[in-house]
Amino acid sequence: MLESLVIYWRRSELGWLWLNASGQPVIEHSGSWTDFIEMLEAQRLKEDSAPFQTTVIFSSEQVLLRDVEVPPKPTRQILGAVPFLVEEVLAEDVFECFIAIGHRTGNVLSVAVVEEGLIRERLESLAEQGLDPEFIGIDQDLLPHEQGQLIVTDTHGFLNTWENEQVAIRSDQIKEVLPIFLSAGVEALTLVDFTRQETISGLLTDTSLVSDQFAERPEASFIEYLFKQPRNQRINLRQAHYAFRSKSSATRDSYRRLALAAVFVFGLQMVLTAGQGFFLSRQAQALEKEAIALYQSVFPQDSNTRDMARRWRSRLAGSGSTNQVGLDALMEVVSQRLNGSGLSLDNLNYNASRGDLVLQLSGRQSDQIMALAEGLMGAGFQAEIGTISQENALVRGSLRIRTGG
């Protein structure tokens, strides 16, 4: 277990209690904020200093505890209605206050109202000292709700009447205020005495209001007593935008943000990939149409244009080859000679039954066609020039090529 630092914060003075990992008090004192900082630094400088958790308790002098009746509607509507339900009992503007929501029983909701500036300022002061309390409670709310009980400290008395009314009274005003809340004929109160500086007899003059069966004086101090009270169904001011965030929660948030970024990048990559796939699909369709058009121009008698790769291989495989030279070798030589000839290939027709390849060519001079034919014959092919015609500035002609003699 961790050690615990408990801070009991009143208006201008605060008390603090340090408990070891076994829950035993080690240091308890009160003083100013400067005194507290000095104590904290001294504890941290100790060689055997250990990790600790912080709990803060506000005095009910600074926090309004209220039970309000709310309509049986969804939580979001209730939260919107609460400021207007407590506005009439506030001395300041409700919109300058922070409202913490507590336990709900039926249509009755417990709320705590504190000045926004107060809780913000104190959380900032704690943060400057590296303290981040997980729980901020209110002394009166943490005390047991036992009817007919009066808890007295050196500074305050906390009264639970027989009508389930909870009242906080300054100690020096108990003897004047107490009779106001107790009607005649009610049973006497049970007393819990936490006084250290002033005797209880000095605070209570009318002993008829208090039972002869006094509760035993607790061994624990008032701060320790508050700290060890159950916190279920008690108001924690660390909520809404002041909610406590543990380091593990911050780590999980970081991982969550990283995961969201990864999902975003992955989604973006998928969109880009899909777009690229769509673009390439359109290109493939266009190339397929061009391939079909080329095939039909070379083999106009063949109306079956499916499985283009197989049909091209079938057409160009060549049935006749002489001198052990196949059509693949012929195409390779023709392509090489054609690239350096200055001629353009307008059409190509291969006749598998005759084993010849007819090229429709165009160029600037007829000598270019003749030079191509001579080059092919020099490579061992039969080359026969067909008709040559002059069209404007171009010369068009055909060249029939066969493999072998």
C-alpha positions as CSV (number, residue, x, y, z in Angstrom):
1,M,0.0,0.0,0.0
2,L,1.0,3.6,-0.6
3,E,1.6,6.2,2.1
4,S,-1.2,8.8,2.4
5,L,-1.1,12.6,2.7
6,V,-4.4,14.1,3.9
7,I,-5.0,17.8,3.6
8,Y,-7.9,19.4,5.6
9,W,-8.3,22.8,4.0
10,R,-10.2,25.5,5.7
11,R,-10.3,29.2,4.7
12,S,-6.9,30.5,5.6
13,E,-5.5,27.6,7.5
14,L,-5.1,24.0,6.7
15,G,-4.2,20.9,8.6
16,W,-2.3,17.9,7.3
17,L,-1.9,14.3,8.3
18,W,0.7,11.9,7.0
19,L,0.0,8.1,7.3
20,N,2.5,5.3,6.6
21,A,1.7,2.4,4.3
22,S,0.0,0.6,7.3
23,G,-2.4,3.5,7.8
24,Q,-0.7,4.7,11.0
25,P,-0.3,8.4,11.6
26,V,3.3,9.7,11.2
27,I,2.9,13.5,11.1
28,E,-0.1,15.7,12.0
29,H,0.0,19.4,12.2
30,S,-1.7,22.6,11.0
31,G,-0.5,25.9,9.8
32,S,-0.3,28.1,6.7
33,W,0.3,27.1,3.1
34,T,4.0,28.0,3.5
35,D,4.3,25.7,6.6
36,F,2.8,22.9,4.6
37,I,5.2,23.3,1.7
38,E,8.2,23.2,4.1
39,M,6.8,20.0,5.6
40,L,6.3,18.5,2.2
41,E,9.8,19.3,1.0
42,A,11.3,17.9,4.2
43,Q,9.4,14.6,3.7
44,R,10.6,14.3,0.1
45,L,14.2,14.9,1.1
46,K,14.2,11.9,3.5
47,E,16.3,9.0,2.4
48,D,13.4,6.5,3.1
49,S,10.8,8.7,1.3
50,A,8.2,6.5,-0.4
51,P,5.4,7.1,-3.0
52,F,2.2,8.5,-1.5
53,Q,-1.3,9.4,-2.5
54,T,-3.1,12.6,-1.7
55,T,-6.6,13.2,-0.3
56,V,-8.0,16.7,0.1
57,I,-11.0,17.6,2.4
58,F,-12.7,21.0,2.2
59,S,-14.3,22.6,5.1
60,S,-18.1,23.0,4.8
61,E,-17.6,26.7,5.5
62,Q,-16.7,27.0,1.8
63,V,-19.0,24.5,0.2
64,L,-22.7,24.5,0.1
65,L,-24.2,21.0,0.5
66,R,-27.8,20.7,-0.7
67,D,-30.4,18.1,-1.4
68,V,-32.5,19.1,-4.4
69,E,-35.6,17.5,-5.8
70,V,-35.2,16.7,-9.5
71,P,-37.6,15.4,-12.1
72,P,-37.4,11.8,-13.1
73,K,-35.8,12.6,-16.5
74,P,-32.5,11.6,-18.2
75,T,-29.3,12.6,-16.5
76,R,-28.4,15.3,-19.1
77,Q,-31.6,17.2,-18.5
78,I,-31.1,16.9,-14.7
79,L,-27.6,18.4,-15.0
80,G,-29.0,21.3,-17.0
81,A,-31.7,22.0,-14.3
82,V,-29.5,21.8,-11.2
83,P,-28.0,25.4,-11.4
84,F,-31.6,26.8,-11.4
85,L,-32.6,24.7,-8.4
86,V,-29.8,26.0,-6.2
87,E,-29.6,29.5,-7.5
88,E,-32.0,31.0,-5.0
89,V,-29.9,29.9,-2.0
90,L,-26.6,31.2,-3.3
91,A,-25.1,34.6,-2.5
92,E,-23.0,34.7,-5.7
93,D,-23.8,34.1,-9.3
94,V,-24.5,30.4,-9.9
95,F,-22.6,30.6,-13.2
96,E,-19.4,31.5,-11.3
97,C,-19.8,28.3,-9.2
98,F,-18.9,24.7,-9.8
99,I,-21.6,22.2,-9.0
100,A,-20.6,18.6,-8.1
101,I,-23.2,15.9,-8.3
102,G,-23.6,13.3,-5.6
103,H,-25.8,10.4,-4.8
104,R,-29.4,10.3,-6.0
105,T,-32.2,8.6,-4.0
106,G,-35.5,8.7,-5.9
107,N,-36.1,12.2,-7.0
108,V,-33.7,13.7,-4.4
109,L,-30.2,14.5,-5.6
110,S,-27.2,15.6,-3.4
111,V,-25.1,18.4,-4.8
112,A,-22.1,20.4,-3.6
113,V,-21.6,24.0,-4.8
114,V,-18.3,25.7,-4.5
115,E,-16.8,28.9,-6.1
116,E,-15.2,28.0,-9.4
117,G,-12.2,30.2,-8.6
118,L,-11.6,28.6,-5.2
119,I,-11.4,25.0,-6.5
120,R,-9.4,26.0,-9.6
121,E,-6.9,28.0,-7.5
122,R,-6.4,25.2,-5.0
123,L,-5.9,22.6,-7.6
124,E,-3.3,24.8,-9.3
125,S,-1.5,25.3,-6.0
126,L,-1.4,21.6,-5.4
127,A,-0.2,20.9,-9.0
128,E,2.7,23.3,-8.5
129,Q,3.8,21.1,-5.6
130,G,3.4,17.9,-7.7
131,L,0.2,16.9,-5.9
132,D,-2.8,15.5,-7.8
133,P,-5.5,14.3,-5.3
134,E,-7.8,11.6,-6.6
135,F,-10.5,12.5,-4.0
136,I,-11.6,15.9,-2.8
137,G,-14.4,15.6,-0.3
138,I,-16.3,17.8,2.2
139,D,-16.0,17.3,5.9
140,Q,-19.7,17.4,6.7
141,D,-20.6,15.1,3.8
142,L,-18.0,12.5,5.0
143,L,-19.3,12.3,8.5
144,P,-21.7,9.5,9.5
145,H,-25.4,10.5,9.0
146,E,-26.6,9.3,12.4
147,Q,-29.7,11.0,13.9
148,G,-29.3,12.8,17.2
149,Q,-25.5,13.0,17.0
150,L,-23.3,16.0,17.7
151,I,-19.7,15.9,16.6
152,V,-17.6,18.7,18.2
153,T,-14.1,19.8,17.2
154,D,-12.1,22.8,18.4
155,T,-13.4,24.9,15.5
156,H,-16.8,23.4,14.5
157,G,-19.7,21.3,15.6
158,F,-21.6,19.1,13.2
159,L,-25.1,18.4,14.1
160,N,-27.4,15.6,12.8
161,T,-30.9,16.4,14.1
162,W,-33.7,13.9,14.6
163,E,-35.3,15.3,11.4
164,N,-32.2,14.1,9.4
165,E,-31.1,17.7,9.1
166,Q,-27.3,18.3,8.9
167,V,-25.9,21.6,10.3
168,A,-22.4,22.9,10.7
169,I,-21.9,25.3,13.6
170,R,-18.9,27.3,14.7
171,S,-17.7,25.9,18.0
172,D,-17.9,29.3,19.8
173,Q,-21.6,29.5,18.7
174,I,-22.8,26.0,19.6
175,K,-24.4,27.0,22.9
176,E,-26.4,29.8,21.3
177,V,-27.3,28.0,18.0
178,L,-27.9,24.4,19.3
179,P,-31.3,25.1,21.0
180,I,-32.7,26.6,17.7
181,F,-32.4,23.2,15.9
182,L,-33.6,21.1,18.8
183,S,-37.3,21.3,19.7
184,A,-38.6,20.6,23.2
185,G,-39.3,17.0,24.1
186,V,-36.8,15.4,21.8
187,E,-34.3,12.9,23.0
188,A,-30.9,14.2,24.1
189,L,-28.0,14.2,21.6
190,T,-25.2,11.8,21.6
191,L,-21.8,13.6,21.7
192,V,-18.6,12.7,19.8
193,D,-15.8,14.8,21.2
194,F,-12.8,15.7,19.1
195,T,-11.8,18.8,21.1
196,R,-8.2,19.2,21.9
197,Q,-7.8,22.8,23.0
198,E,-11.0,23.7,24.8
199,T,-13.0,21.4,27.1
200,I,-16.5,20.3,26.0
201,S,-18.0,21.8,29.1
202,G,-16.9,25.2,27.9
203,L,-18.7,24.8,24.6
204,L,-21.9,23.3,26.0
205,T,-23.6,25.0,28.9
206,D,-27.0,23.4,28.6
207,T,-26.2,19.8,29.5
208,S,-29.9,18.8,29.2
209,L,-29.5,18.9,25.4
210,V,-26.8,16.2,25.5
211,S,-27.2,12.6,26.7
212,D,-25.6,11.5,29.9
213,Q,-24.2,8.6,27.9
214,F,-21.4,10.4,26.2
215,A,-19.8,8.7,23.3
216,E,-16.2,7.7,24.1
217,R,-13.6,10.2,23.0
218,P,-12.1,8.7,19.7
219,E,-8.4,7.9,19.8
220,A,-8.0,9.1,16.2
221,S,-7.8,12.8,15.4
222,F,-10.6,14.5,13.5
223,I,-8.6,14.5,10.2
224,E,-7.8,10.8,10.5
225,Y,-11.5,10.1,11.4
226,L,-12.6,11.9,8.2
227,F,-10.0,10.1,6.1
228,K,-11.1,6.7,7.2
229,Q,-14.8,7.2,6.6
230,P,-16.4,5.3,3.7
231,R,-16.5,7.3,0.5
232,N,-19.3,5.4,-1.3
233,Q,-22.2,7.7,-2.0
234,R,-20.1,10.7,-0.9
235,I,-19.5,13.7,-3.2
236,N,-16.1,13.9,-4.9
237,L,-15.3,17.4,-6.3
238,R,-13.0,15.8,-8.8
239,Q,-15.6,15.5,-11.6
240,A,-16.5,17.1,-14.9
241,H,-13.6,19.3,-16.1
242,Y,-11.9,18.8,-12.7
243,A,-12.0,15.0,-13.0
244,F,-8.9,13.1,-11.8
245,R,-6.9,11.5,-14.5
246,S,-4.4,8.8,-13.4
247,K,-1.1,8.3,-15.2
248,S,-2.4,5.0,-16.6
249,S,-5.4,6.8,-17.9
250,A,-3.2,9.4,-19.6
251,T,-1.1,6.5,-21.1
252,R,-4.3,4.8,-22.3
253,D,-5.4,8.1,-23.8
254,S,-2.0,8.5,-25.6
255,Y,-2.3,5.0,-26.9
256,R,-5.9,5.7,-28.0
257,R,-4.9,8.8,-29.8
258,L,-2.0,6.9,-31.4
259,A,-4.4,4.1,-32.5
260,L,-6.8,6.7,-33.9
261,A,-4.0,8.3,-35.9
262,A,-3.0,4.8,-37.1
263,V,-6.6,4.1,-38.2
264,F,-6.7,7.5,-39.9
265,V,-3.5,6.8,-41.8
266,F,-4.6,3.3,-42.7
267,G,-8.0,4.6,-43.9
268,L,-6.3,7.3,-45.9
269,Q,-3.9,4.7,-47.4
270,M,-6.9,2.5,-48.3
271,V,-8.6,5.5,-50.0
272,L,-5.5,6.3,-52.0
273,T,-5.0,2.7,-52.9
274,A,-8.6,2.4,-54.0
275,G,-8.2,5.6,-56.1
276,Q,-5.0,4.2,-57.6
277,G,-6.8,0.9,-58.3
278,F,-9.7,2.7,-60.0
279,F,-7.2,4.8,-62.1
280,L,-5.2,1.7,-63.2
281,S,-8.5,-0.2,-63.9
282,R,-9.5,2.6,-66.3
283,Q,-6.1,2.5,-67.9
284,A,-6.3,-1.3,-68.3
285,Q,-9.7,-1.0,-69.9
286,A,-8.4,1.6,-72.4
287,L,-5.3,-0.6,-73.2
288,E,-7.6,-3.6,-73.7
289,K,-9.7,-1.6,-76.2
290,E,-6.5,-0.6,-78.0
291,A,-5.2,-4.2,-78.0
292,I,-8.5,-5.4,-79.5
293,A,-8.5,-2.7,-82.1
294,L,-4.9,-3.6,-83.1
295,Y,-5.7,-7.3,-83.3
296,Q,-8.8,-6.7,-85.4
297,S,-6.8,-4.4,-87.8
298,V,-4.1,-7.2,-88.2
299,F,-6.6,-10.1,-88.4
300,P,-9.9,-8.5,-89.6
301,Q,-11.4,-12.0,-90.5
302,D,-11.2,-13.1,-86.8
303,S,-14.2,-11.9,-84.9
304,N,-13.3,-13.8,-81.7
305,T,-11.4,-11.3,-79.6
306,R,-11.4,-13.1,-76.3
307,D,-8.2,-14.3,-74.6
308,M,-6.1,-11.9,-76.7
309,A,-2.7,-13.2,-75.4
310,R,-3.5,-16.8,-76.4
311,R,-4.7,-15.7,-79.8
312,W,-1.7,-13.6,-80.5
313,R,0.6,-16.4,-79.5
314,S,-1.4,-18.8,-81.8
315,R,-1.2,-16.4,-84.7
316,L,2.5,-15.5,-84.3
317,A,3.8,-18.9,-83.3
318,G,4.3,-19.6,-87.0
319,S,3.9,-22.9,-88.8
320,G,6.7,-22.5,-91.2
321,S,10.3,-21.8,-90.3
322,T,13.3,-22.5,-92.4
323,N,17.0,-22.5,-91.5
324,Q,15.7,-23.2,-88.0
325,V,14.7,-19.6,-87.6
326,G,11.3,-19.1,-85.9
327,L,8.9,-16.2,-86.0
328,D,10.2,-14.9,-82.7
329,A,13.7,-14.4,-84.2
330,L,12.1,-12.8,-87.3
331,M,10.2,-10.3,-85.3
332,E,13.2,-9.5,-83.3
333,V,15.4,-8.8,-86.4
334,V,12.6,-6.9,-88.1
335,S,12.1,-4.7,-85.0
336,Q,15.8,-4.0,-84.8
337,R,16.1,-3.1,-88.5
338,L,13.0,-1.1,-88.5
339,N,14.1,1.1,-85.6
340,G,17.1,2.4,-87.5
341,S,15.5,2.7,-90.9
342,G,13.6,5.9,-90.4
343,L,10.4,4.1,-91.5
344,S,7.1,4.0,-89.7
345,L,5.1,0.7,-89.4
346,D,1.5,1.4,-90.4
347,N,0.2,-2.2,-90.4
348,L,1.4,-5.7,-89.8
349,N,-0.2,-8.9,-91.2
350,Y,1.1,-12.4,-90.5
351,N,-0.2,-15.3,-92.6
352,A,0.3,-18.5,-90.7
353,S,-0.6,-20.8,-93.7
354,R,2.0,-19.2,-96.0
355,G,4.4,-18.4,-93.2
356,D,5.0,-14.8,-94.4
357,L,4.9,-11.4,-92.7
358,V,3.6,-8.4,-94.5
359,L,4.6,-4.9,-93.3
360,Q,2.8,-1.7,-94.5
361,L,5.5,1.0,-94.2
362,S,5.7,4.7,-94.7
363,G,8.8,7.0,-95.0
364,R,10.3,10.0,-96.8
365,Q,12.0,8.0,-99.6
366,S,11.6,4.7,-101.3
367,D,15.3,4.0,-100.8
368,Q,14.5,3.5,-97.1
369,I,12.2,0.6,-97.9
370,M,14.7,-0.9,-100.3
371,A,17.5,-0.6,-97.7
372,L,15.3,-2.4,-95.1
373,A,14.6,-5.2,-97.6
374,E,18.4,-5.6,-98.4
375,G,19.2,-5.6,-94.7
376,L,16.7,-8.4,-94.0
377,M,17.9,-10.5,-96.9
378,G,21.4,-10.1,-95.6
379,A,20.2,-11.5,-92.3
380,G,18.9,-14.7,-94.1
381,F,15.3,-13.8,-94.7
382,Q,13.4,-13.5,-97.9
383,A,12.2,-9.9,-98.5
384,E,10.0,-8.9,-101.3
385,I,9.0,-5.3,-102.0
386,G,5.4,-4.8,-103.0
387,T,3.8,-1.6,-104.5
388,I,5.3,1.7,-103.6
389,S,3.2,4.9,-103.9
390,Q,3.8,8.6,-103.3
391,E,1.3,10.4,-101.1
392,N,2.1,14.1,-100.6
393,A,5.5,14.2,-98.8
394,L,5.4,10.5,-97.8
395,V,6.2,7.3,-99.6
396,R,4.1,4.2,-98.7
397,G,5.0,0.7,-99.6
398,S,4.7,-3.0,-98.5
399,L,7.3,-5.5,-97.7
400,R,6.7,-9.3,-97.6
401,I,9.1,-11.2,-95.4
402,R,9.6,-15.0,-95.2
403,T,11.8,-17.1,-93.0
404,G,14.1,-19.1,-95.2
405,G,14.4,-19.8,-99.0
